[in-house]
Amino acid sequence: MAKTALQFRHNGREVAVFVDSGGNLLNALREGVGDVSVKFGCGQGGCGACTVLIDGEAHLSCLTLAETIEGRSVETADGLKTGPELHPLQKAFMDNFAAQCGYCTPGMLMAAKALIDRNPSPSRQEVVEAISGNICRCTGYEPIISAIFSVAAGGGAKRA
Amino acid sequence: MPVSVKTFPTIGEAAAALSSDRGARYLGGGTLVMRALNEGEVALSTVVRVQDRGLSQIRATGGRVTIGAGVTLAQILTERELAFLHATARSIGGPAVRNMGTVGGNLYAPSPFGDLAVALLALDATVSVQGGFGAREVAIEEFLAGRDRAMGSLVTSISCQRPAPDALRYRKISRIKPKGASVFSIAIHVPNVGGRVSGARIAYGAMAPTAIRAKAAERALEGRTLDASGIAAAVGAAAEGISPASDSLASSWYRREVVGVHLRRLLLGQDA
């Protein structure tokens, strides 16, 4: 299969990989870059497990043609932490028991980050809307909504 | 399955490539074409892209708005000129899908998807299509009816007359809120001339393989006032001409049963 060279920013770092012609960004990240924080769920745009930020906007990596991100910036859940420090969203997910099996969590975190980056003090309804494209089959969503809401400026009481 | 990706600088070159290759599909936001690739659709051998920025422009001149085929659903939501389409755009997908999915692509979305096309159909929109031999304008109804036979061309923009405030009403019935595919969607544009309905348009999604007009119900409303008897006439004809599918969201029988209920509520301005 024909391979195409691709360069982009991955969590702030320049990377160069070869991708299959017509291949999606999800595979480029998992197999090319080695970032397996991005999950394959449905491959149809229905579940949100593969959500990443492209130039700061939430996109589904399984429906993104890898070649279209040449020169652009991709953020994944793997890039949320700073050294040993977890991102506030990650801490909040732990504190609120917002993950059970954890498969949806990377996508949920990125969908939440897309919201918080743009709107630091969202309403509860805006939180619900922001993760409406992400399916979780374990938690029933409430702990996830509480976690995101607790990070939002002025939203919910932050837990110790 | 090897797939070749061809990126062209102009719309004309892309249209020529699409019309000369049966296995070629145009890639807009990726929500349809990449999905087909992920599912291993063997008929798809070439992905065509265009770098022309004109495809993502929105122009408003006089009472008419022209929306580039590459405009995303998220872009519609940030555009005040397109306020009349906000409710429809917001009802589609989650934020990531709206950041990707385009106006042009929505015209090709198979039932039960394609809710934006329902609103555009109720607005009598015009679709600009670039084929291998030139550009043409097609009424959206004609476009949708022939879309599955005419894949070798490229939609460049969609235009419509801007409706009077609140003249376009839209409702999507889905099992999951806020995001869920349509049990069905319905858009009505009911211009009021001197208290009487003139030029009513009623469009359904998920009631046929593509978005369709409810012409019998439109005729029943023509010249009537939107009172109990005028609305009852339209509701009586609501299911004429529909051929809804049975799928995991609803049965064909259920869709036929509820179409009139929701048409009545929408005409009355009631909540779902």
Contacts between the chains, C-beta under 8 A, distances in Angstrom:
chain1	res1	chain2	res2	distance
A	1	B	2	5.3
A	2	B	2	6.5
A	2	B	4	7.0
A	4	B	5	7.5
A	21	B	2	6.8
A	21	B	3	5.8
A	21	B	4	5.9
A	21	B	5	5.5
A	22	B	2	7.7
A	22	B	3	3.0
A	22	B	4	7.3
A	22	B	5	5.8
A	22	B	37	5.9
A	22	B	47	5.8
A	24	B	34	5.9
A	24	B	37	7.4
A	24	B	38	6.7
A	43	B	35	7.1
A	43	B	38	3.9
A	43	B	39	6.9
A	44	B	35	5.1
A	44	B	38	7.0
A	44	B	39	7.5
A	45	B	31	5.2
A	45	B	35	6.1
A	45	B	93	7.4
A	45	B	96	7.9
A	45	B	97	5.7
A	45	B	100	7.9
A	48	B	94	6.4
A	48	B	96	6.4
A	51	B	96	5.5
A	57	B	74	7.8
A	57	B	99	4.9
A	58	B	95	5.2
A	58	B	96	4.2
A	58	B	99	5.9
A	59	B	96	5.6
A	59	B	99	5.8
A	59	B	100	5.9
A	60	B	31	7.8
A	60	B	96	5.0
A	60	B	97	7.0
A	60	B	100	6.6
A	62	B	34	7.2
A	62	B	38	6.2
A	63	B	29	7.8
A	63	B	30	4.4
A	63	B	31	5.4
A	63	B	34	4.2
A	63	B	35	6.2
A	63	B	38	7.6
A	63	B	100	6.4
A	64	B	30	5.8
A	64	B	34	6.9
A	64	B	100	7.5
A	65	B	5	6.9
A	65	B	27	6.1
A	65	B	30	5.9
A	65	B	34	6.2
A	65	B	47	6.8
A	65	B	49	7.9
A	67	B	5	5.7
A	67	B	7	7.9
A	68	B	30	7.8
A	68	B	49	7.6
A	111	B	94	7.5
A	111	B	95	6.9
A	111	B	96	6.9
A	114	B	95	6.7
A	115	B	95	7.8
A	128	B	178	6.8
A	129	B	95	7.3
A	129	B	178	5.7
A	130	B	95	6.0
A	131	B	94	7.5
A	132	B	94	4.4
A	132	B	95	7.4
A	132	B	178	4.8
A	132	B	179	4.0
A	133	B	93	6.0
A	133	B	94	1.8
A	133	B	95	6.1
A	133	B	96	5.1
A	133	B	97	5.8
A	133	B	179	5.9
A	134	B	94	6.8
